[in-house]
């Protein structure tokens, strides 16, 4: 093809429009991906609304990309070939020269290349991406499933596997939305005694269907901390809900040396006092997403255990509708744009 289509916004907070562009050629160390599917993450709104520094317009969002390599740039690692199925997530490449990169901690690169911020993202028919951002998609995963696993999936999976919890430990997942519905599935598959925490008694059956052994209604008369302590106390709480008050309410439910892993991006400060942490040695940790290898590990684990995101699929032409449904909170649970 000589042209390809993208869904872009021209100004901060502006409407989406479908436009055609000339097909770009990948430079050294890069590949061009024919995008089969791209998930819509709530973080995309931060770029659309220019809430991050350095956002440039027109902007093509999208960092839950799944597709096939269409062309390999000169000097790119020879292990990548045309036709390979690959995913690119929040980790869209690293600079390789900042202190975290020199220490091998690429996920917290000071110049992290997030698709839709550092370069055009996946609300498109094609995207140019650095080779170090590529994760190989297993044959068992369809593109609309692989895309969300490159962000929502790896964030929850990595947050759990890098926590101090071990099989048999009580692990709670706060929120069962776009992130949490995957977190509950991963926690159960990892052998944790899994607690799902959400608002309302009506979500209990759904939580059990996802694999939760217990359900805690955060709107009930019993405080969340007391409910977790009645189960023995949580070794880990994976906080996926972007609500600081709800996150804070789980701290007293941690067992000794328990860890609160925060992945829900809430703007308000947490209301945690030092006294809540000191005597029992509790830990509060922010957890970013995961590297390309972490994404690949997440997809392999998901394929092995039959874990899939719950998605609603729309064509690229309906990017504006899909984005608005994500913003409204009515998506169940991940909106995904497809080209095929």
Secondary structure, DSSP 8 states (H G I E B T S, - for coil): --EEEEEEESSTT--EEEEEEE-----TTEEEEEEEEEEE-TTHHHHHTT-STT--SSB-----EEEEEEEE-TT--TT--TT-EEEE-S-----S-SHHHHTT-GGG-TT---BTTTB--SSBSEEEEEGGG-EE--TTS-HHHHHHIIIIIHHHHHHHHTSS--TTSEEEEE--STTHHHHHHHHHHTT-EEEEEESSGGGHHHHHHHT-SEEEETTSSS-HHHHHHHTT-EEEEEE-SS-HHHHHTTGGGEEEEEEEEE-S--SS-----HHHHHTTT-EEEE-----HHHHHHHHHHHHHHT----EEEEEGGGHHHHHHHHHHT-SSSEEEEE--
